[in-house]
Amino acid sequence: MNIIFQPMFWLSLLLTAVMLTSTGALIAYAVVPKPPTYHRTTYFEFALPPGWVCVREGTETVCRPDIPPPHDAVIIFTAKIRNESDNLAAYKDHVSKPKKRTERDGKEHDSEVVRYGEQAIGEYHWIDALHLGSEIANYYTRYLATTTAQLGVLITFSAHKSKLDERTKEFKACVESLRYSSYCVGLVTLTLARM
């Protein structure tokens, strides 16, 4: 009798297929990293660090680690319809100088400009600067600013100086994933048409 007609042949073939499929799925689950969670604003999108959440606060989107405060890092995204002061030269001029920060006691402090320059991210040219103490004392803040045909865009990445190395790696992944949201092209056109 031919082996193909034996019930044990089909049973062992089925068990082998189930075992190989299960083993492959377990290996893939253990080896393949979980895909990043993307945060999509009305205009841009970027991958969030694991365990972060974003909340819309007025005209800004604020992203933080999903833990109780105080937070050692924050990302703030804001975009507005461009006017004559929204251009790369003005943005560069603004971030190339120390910024004044007023403490609760009324004392003013100047930030330290660590670096500033320009870089291409995705299809846009961005002004890129790093300050110490510009937004919050003892926090480094990276400023990314650009313009599109209709928008002025600013993203800040702030981290406490004690967590800078750890957060810089996370922020780098956010920046590398930053792109104009094709989902939003129609929304921008519709929004501008209504104005």
N, C-alpha and C positions, 0 to 999 in steps of 0.2 A: 504494500500500500504506500502511496506517495505521501511524503511528510507534510505537504500542504493541506492534506485532508485530515490531519491529526489535530484534535482539539488542543492538545498541549502546545503545539507549535504556535497557534494563534494566541493562546493565553500567555506564553512566555514572550512573544513578540509585543503584545499589549503592555505587559508589566515592564519590559525593557524600555519601551517608548515613554511610559509614565515616569519611570525612574530618571531617564535622561532629561526629560523636560523639567521635572522638579529640581534636579541638580543644577541645570542651567539657569533656572529662575532664581534659585538661592544664590548662586555665584554672581549673577547679574545684580541682584539686590545688594549684595555685600560689596561689590567692586564699583559699580557705576554710581557716581555721586548724584544726590538729589538735585534736580534742576533748580536754578535760582527763581525766587519770586520776583516778578517785575512789578514795579510801581508805574502806573500810567497816569500822567497828568493830562490835561486837555491837549498839550502840545508835544511833550517829550515823554520818553519812558527810559527807565534804567533798572538794573537788577539791584534789589535790596540785599544788604547783608542778612545772613540767617537770623531769625528772631526779631526782626525790625518790623514796625508798623508805621503807617502814614495816616495823618489826619489833616483834612482841609481846615485851615484857620484863616478866615477872611480871604485875602488875595493870595495867601501862601499855602503851600503844602509842607507840613512839618513831619519829618520822619525821625523816629527814636527807637532805641532798643525797647522791646516789650517787657520791661522790668519796672519796678517801682522807682520813683525819683529818689535821689538826684541822678540825672543821666550824665554819663561821661562823654557823650557824643550826640550830635544832632545834625541832620541834613535839612536844609530849608530850600525849597524850590519856589521861585516866583517868576511870573511872566506878565507882561503888559503890552498893550498896543503901543507901537513905537511912536515917538515924537522926534523933533529935531535934536534933542539932547541924547537920544539913544543911538550911539554909534561906537564903534570899537575904539576910536581915539579917545573919546570922553571916558569910556570905561577904563582904559589903560591909565589915563591921567589920574583917575580917582583912586585906583588900587595901588599905584606906584608911590603914593605918599602915605605917611602915617595917618591913621584915623583917630579922631578924638572919641574917648569913651568917658562918660560921666558915671561915677560910682553913686551909690545911694546916699552917701554923706555929702555929695555935691562936688567932690574933688574930681578934676579932669586928669585923664591920663592919655598919652599918645601910644598907639600901638607900635610894635616893632615890625617893619617890613622885612620879612625873611628873604623873599624872592618875588619876582614878577616877570612875566613874559607872555608869550603867545604860543598856541599849539592848535593843531588840527585834531578834532575829535569828530568822528563820523564825517558828515558832509559839511560841517561848519568850522569856522575859524573862531577860537575862543581866547579871551584874555584870561590868564591864569596867574593868580597871586596867592602868597601865603603870608599871613600876619600872625603875630603873637599878641594877644590882649586887645584885639580890635572890637570884638563883640562882648566877650566875657573875660574877666581876669583869669590868667593861667590857662587859657584855652587857645590853641592854634586854630585859625580859620582859613580854609582854602576857598578862594573866590573863583568861580568860573562864570564868565559873562560873554554873551554873544547876541547877535541880532539875526533875525530872519527877515524876509521881505516885509512882514507885518509886525513882528514882535521884538521886544527887548527882553532878554532872559538872564536871570541871575540864579546861580545855585551856590549855596555855601555849605561847606563840610567842616564842622567844628568838633574838636576833640580835646579833652583835658590833656595837658602836657605829660601827665603820668601814663596815659594810655595811647600816646601818639603812635608808637610803632605798631601796635595791634590794630588800631583804627585806620592807619594809613593803608594797610593791606586791604582792608574792607573797602575803603573809599576808592582805592585804585580800581578794584573790580567794578564798582558803581560807574566810575568815569569811563572805563573801557567799554561798558555796555550801553552808554548813553547814546540815544538816537532819537531823531525826529519820528514821532509816531505816525505811521501811515494811516492808522485808524482815525487820526484826528484831522487829516487834511480837509475832509469835508466839513468837519465841525468848525475849523478856523474860517473857512470860506463862508459858511452859514452865519457865523457870529459877526464877521465883518460886514456881510450883506445887510444885517439887521441894524447896524449902527448908522 
